[in-house]
């Protein structure tokens, strides 16, 4: 039997299969929602694709389903533990952000646990943006939910937030393209111990305790192995 990637020497398990499927499904739904939005609002794409009613239907349902993978993923203990990590900011995160603003790329200047401060901010912003997009989208979809001024405001917020979300997703993809090992971690579930030591020196796992230096800057959260 072939060993799993996380069982290979020098590799650390980073994400479970459930977490990887949550990420992939959310990414697919978000990409579909943004692509159909482009077909609705950009005339060249609208003319190329046509079938506006179908595009509207796909856009509405893909947007409505974006929270579904995360909600279903709450059944996963590992996913819940990672949500707690993403929702917890510490002094080392402020240090990471200051170093990022100064463009100091030295690993020692950017201490991080399993998730760095940039990933935490992106996750928080994306979750908030998705909820606002869902709420404004429902007001636009079901016209009887609110009076016309509310629907007009919802349309304004929905459109401009969609542009901001597209820019944020593009930046996220660019960062992923620049880090092959991070992509491999999301694809296979494991990363090289050396990469973890360099990029996430405060991350604690059973193998990382042997492969990655541990400092007391990030205390373990409840449920952390």
Secondary structure, DSSP 8 states (H G I E B T S, - for coil): ----GGGSTTEEE---HHHHHHHHHHHHHHHHHHHHHHHHH-HHHHHHH--HHHHHHHHHHHHHHTTHHHHHHTT-HHHHHHHHHHT---HHHHHHHHHHHTT---GGGS--SSS-HHHHHHHHHHHHHHHHHHHHHHHHHSGGGS-HHHHHHHHHHHHHHHHHHHHHHHHHHHHHHT-HHHHHHHHHSEEEHHHHHHH-TT---TTHHHHS---TTS---TT--
